[in-house]
């Protein structure tokens, strides 16, 4: 059995001292006072005096190691004992070689594939508990926001499709009324109330941008061959944009 230790840093690698101080302040408030989390870098130590983590690089593996608690890019915060692994040193070396291939540096993503996600995977391979929730909570909250935004976009597209379909149905219905109305003259009293003829024309103008009327059950006002090509192209482009 070998102890597995997590080393946590405050992310203070900005060129701006003001930004670094702001991050330290955020971490003090949200982690130390409230206990929610903050902006952290993490690395795992097992067998030896080196810690293993993951970061961005254009070529090659993003997995790297450095002396324990001595990463020069960040400000060291604390060490957390995660448990003990039954893996031998040979098994640990094999796991690290596998992860080095699976985690290329160009695949780094701040929200979904950062150093904390790598440490979670490494801990899982070692058979010890994953990182405490507060270490990567800000990134996880970002993931949740992305999912919510994607779901909202899907629902919006569905709603727009339903509106277009409803418009087509309404147009066919009103076009049918218009055709029927043209077969029997209106009474003088109906002419002043905006009868079906006016309503059908108005609705056709409203939905013409995105709801191409179906030929079934309706009588178009113009044959397709009578419409100038540029006008047909414009109507098709408007339908595509909707």
C-alpha positions as CSV (number, residue, x, y, z in Angstrom):
1,X,0.0,0.0,0.0
2,X,1.3,3.4,-1.0
3,X,0.0,6.8,0.0
4,X,-1.5,9.0,-2.7
5,X,-1.4,12.7,-2.1
6,X,-3.1,15.6,-3.9
7,X,-1.2,18.9,-4.1
8,X,-3.4,22.0,-4.7
9,X,-2.2,25.4,-6.0
10,X,-3.9,28.8,-6.5
11,X,-3.9,29.6,-10.2
12,X,-1.7,32.7,-10.2
13,X,0.1,32.4,-13.6
14,X,-1.3,35.6,-15.1
15,X,1.1,38.3,-16.3
16,X,-1.0,40.8,-14.4
17,X,-0.3,41.0,-10.6
18,X,-3.7,42.6,-10.2
19,X,-5.4,39.5,-11.8
20,X,-3.3,37.1,-9.6
21,X,-4.3,39.0,-6.5
22,X,-8.0,38.9,-7.6
23,X,-7.8,35.1,-8.0
24,X,-6.2,34.8,-4.5
25,X,-9.0,36.9,-3.1
26,X,-11.7,34.8,-4.9
27,X,-10.2,31.6,-3.5
28,X,-10.0,33.0,0.0
29,X,-13.7,34.0,-0.1
30,X,-15.2,31.1,-2.0
31,X,-13.0,28.3,-0.5
32,X,-11.7,29.4,2.8
33,X,-14.8,31.3,4.0
34,X,-17.7,29.8,2.2
35,X,-16.3,26.4,1.3
36,X,-17.6,26.3,-2.2
37,X,-14.5,26.2,-4.3
38,X,-12.2,28.4,-6.3
39,X,-9.7,28.5,-9.2
40,X,-7.1,25.8,-8.5
41,X,-4.4,23.7,-10.1
42,X,-3.9,20.2,-8.8
43,X,-1.3,17.4,-9.1
44,X,-1.0,13.8,-7.8
45,X,2.0,12.4,-5.9
46,X,2.6,8.6,-5.6
47,X,5.9,6.8,-5.2
48,X,8.7,9.3,-5.1
49,X,9.1,13.1,-4.7
50,X,7.4,14.1,-7.9
51,X,3.8,15.2,-8.6
52,X,2.0,14.5,-11.9
53,X,-0.4,16.7,-13.7
54,X,-1.7,17.9,-17.1
55,X,-1.5,21.1,-19.1
56,X,-1.7,22.6,-22.5
57,X,1.0,22.2,-25.1
58,X,0.8,22.3,-28.9
59,X,2.7,19.1,-29.5
60,X,3.2,15.9,-27.6
61,X,1.7,14.8,-24.3
62,X,0.2,17.3,-21.8
63,X,1.1,15.0,-18.9
64,X,4.1,16.4,-17.0
65,X,5.8,16.1,-13.6
66,X,7.7,18.4,-11.3
67,X,9.1,18.3,-7.7
68,X,6.4,18.1,-5.1
69,X,4.8,21.5,-4.3
70,X,7.4,23.3,-6.5
71,X,5.4,24.1,-9.6
72,X,6.8,27.5,-10.5
73,X,3.6,28.7,-12.4
74,X,1.3,28.7,-9.4
75,X,1.1,29.5,-5.7
76,X,1.2,26.4,-3.5
77,X,-1.9,26.0,-1.2
78,X,-2.1,22.6,0.5
79,X,-1.7,18.8,0.4
80,X,-4.6,16.4,0.8
81,X,-4.1,12.6,1.5
82,X,-6.6,10.8,-0.8
83,X,-5.9,7.3,0.4
84,X,-3.5,4.4,-0.3
85,X,-3.1,2.5,-3.6
86,X,-2.5,-1.2,-4.0
87,X,-0.7,-0.6,-7.3
88,X,3.0,-1.4,-7.5
89,X,5.5,1.1,-8.8
90,X,5.6,-0.8,-12.1
91,X,1.9,-0.6,-12.4
92,X,1.9,3.1,-11.6
93,X,4.6,3.7,-14.3
94,X,2.4,1.8,-16.8
95,X,-0.7,3.8,-15.9
96,X,1.3,7.1,-16.4
97,X,2.6,5.9,-19.8
98,X,-1.0,5.1,-20.9
99,X,-2.3,8.5,-19.7
100,X,0.5,10.3,-21.5
101,X,-0.8,8.9,-24.7
102,X,-4.4,9.5,-23.9
103,X,-4.0,13.1,-22.8
104,X,-2.2,15.1,-25.6
105,X,-1.5,18.7,-24.7
106,X,-3.6,20.1,-27.5
107,X,-6.7,18.4,-26.0
108,X,-6.6,20.7,-23.0
109,X,-9.9,22.4,-22.2
110,X,-10.5,24.7,-19.3
111,X,-14.0,23.5,-18.6
112,X,-14.1,19.8,-19.6
113,X,-10.5,18.5,-19.8
114,X,-8.2,20.4,-17.4
115,X,-5.6,19.4,-14.8
116,X,-8.2,18.5,-12.2
117,X,-10.0,16.2,-14.6
118,X,-6.7,14.5,-15.3
119,X,-6.1,14.0,-11.6
120,X,-9.6,12.5,-11.2
121,X,-8.8,9.9,-13.9
122,X,-5.4,9.1,-12.4
123,X,-6.9,8.6,-8.9
124,X,-9.5,6.3,-10.4
125,X,-6.8,4.2,-12.1
126,X,-4.9,4.1,-8.7
127,X,-8.1,2.9,-6.9
128,X,-8.3,5.9,-4.5
129,X,-11.1,8.5,-4.0
130,X,-11.3,11.3,-6.6
131,X,-10.6,15.0,-5.8
132,X,-12.8,16.8,-3.3
133,X,-15.6,18.6,-5.0
134,X,-14.4,22.1,-4.2
135,X,-11.2,21.7,-6.2
136,X,-12.9,21.7,-9.6
137,X,-16.3,23.1,-8.8
138,X,-16.0,26.2,-10.9
139,X,-15.2,24.2,-14.0
140,X,-18.0,21.8,-13.3
141,X,-20.4,24.8,-12.9
142,X,-19.2,25.9,-16.3
143,X,-19.9,22.5,-17.8
144,X,-23.5,22.7,-16.4
145,X,-24.0,26.2,-18.0
146,X,-22.8,24.9,-21.4
147,X,-25.3,21.9,-21.2
148,X,-28.1,24.2,-20.2
149,X,-27.3,26.6,-23.1
150,X,-27.2,23.7,-25.6
151,X,-30.6,22.3,-24.3
152,X,-32.1,25.8,-24.6
153,X,-30.9,26.1,-28.2
154,X,-32.4,22.7,-29.1
155,X,-35.8,23.6,-27.5
156,X,-35.7,26.9,-29.4
157,X,-35.2,25.1,-32.8
158,X,-38.0,22.7,-31.9
159,X,-40.3,25.6,-31.1
160,X,-39.5,27.4,-34.3
161,X,-40.2,24.2,-36.3
162,X,-43.6,23.8,-34.5
163,X,-44.5,27.4,-35.3
164,X,-43.7,26.9,-39.0
165,X,-45.7,23.7,-39.2
166,X,-48.7,25.4,-37.4
167,X,-48.4,28.3,-39.9
168,X,-48.6,25.9,-42.8
169,X,-51.7,24.2,-41.4
170,X,-53.3,27.6,-40.7
171,X,-52.5,28.8,-44.2
172,X,-54.1,25.7,-45.8
173,X,-57.2,26.2,-43.7
174,X,-57.5,29.9,-44.6
175,X,-56.8,29.2,-48.2
176,X,-59.6,26.7,-48.2
177,X,-62.0,29.3,-46.8
178,X,-60.9,31.8,-49.4
179,X,-61.5,29.4,-52.2
180,X,-64.9,28.5,-50.8
181,X,-65.7,32.2,-50.3
182,X,-64.8,33.0,-53.9
183,X,-67.3,30.4,-55.1
184,X,-70.2,32.1,-53.2
185,X,-70.5,36.0,-53.2
186,X,-70.3,37.7,-49.9
187,X,-73.3,39.6,-48.5
188,X,-73.0,43.4,-48.1
189,X,-72.8,43.1,-44.3
190,X,-69.8,40.8,-44.5
191,X,-67.7,43.1,-46.8
192,X,-67.2,45.6,-44.0
193,X,-66.0,43.1,-41.4
194,X,-62.9,41.7,-43.1
195,X,-64.1,38.3,-44.3
196,X,-62.2,35.2,-45.1
197,X,-60.8,36.6,-48.4
198,X,-58.9,39.4,-46.5
199,X,-57.9,37.0,-43.7
200,X,-56.5,34.4,-46.0
201,X,-54.4,37.0,-47.9
202,X,-53.1,38.5,-44.7
203,X,-52.0,35.2,-43.3
204,X,-50.4,34.2,-46.5
205,X,-48.3,37.4,-46.4
206,X,-47.3,36.7,-42.8
207,X,-46.1,33.1,-43.3
208,X,-44.8,33.4,-46.8
209,X,-41.2,34.0,-45.5
210,X,-40.8,30.6,-43.9
211,X,-43.9,28.4,-44.5
212,X,-44.1,27.4,-48.1
213,X,-47.7,26.5,-48.7
214,X,-48.6,22.9,-49.5
215,X,-50.3,22.2,-52.8
216,X,-52.7,19.8,-51.2
217,X,-56.1,21.2,-50.3
218,X,-55.3,24.7,-51.5
219,X,-55.5,26.9,-54.6
220,X,-52.4,29.0,-55.1
221,X,-52.9,32.5,-56.4
222,X,-50.1,32.0,-59.0
223,X,-48.7,29.0,-60.9
224,X,-45.1,28.3,-60.2
225,X,-44.2,28.9,-63.9
226,X,-45.8,32.4,-63.8
227,X,-43.5,33.6,-61.0
228,X,-40.3,35.3,-62.1
229,X,-37.1,33.2,-61.3
230,X,-35.6,35.9,-59.1
231,X,-38.8,36.1,-57.1
232,X,-38.9,32.3,-56.6
233,X,-35.2,32.4,-55.6
234,X,-35.9,35.1,-53.1
235,X,-38.8,33.2,-51.6
236,X,-36.6,30.0,-51.3
237,X,-33.9,32.0,-49.6
238,X,-36.3,33.5,-47.1
239,X,-37.7,30.0,-46.4
240,X,-34.2,28.7,-45.8
241,X,-33.3,31.5,-43.4
242,X,-36.4,30.8,-41.2
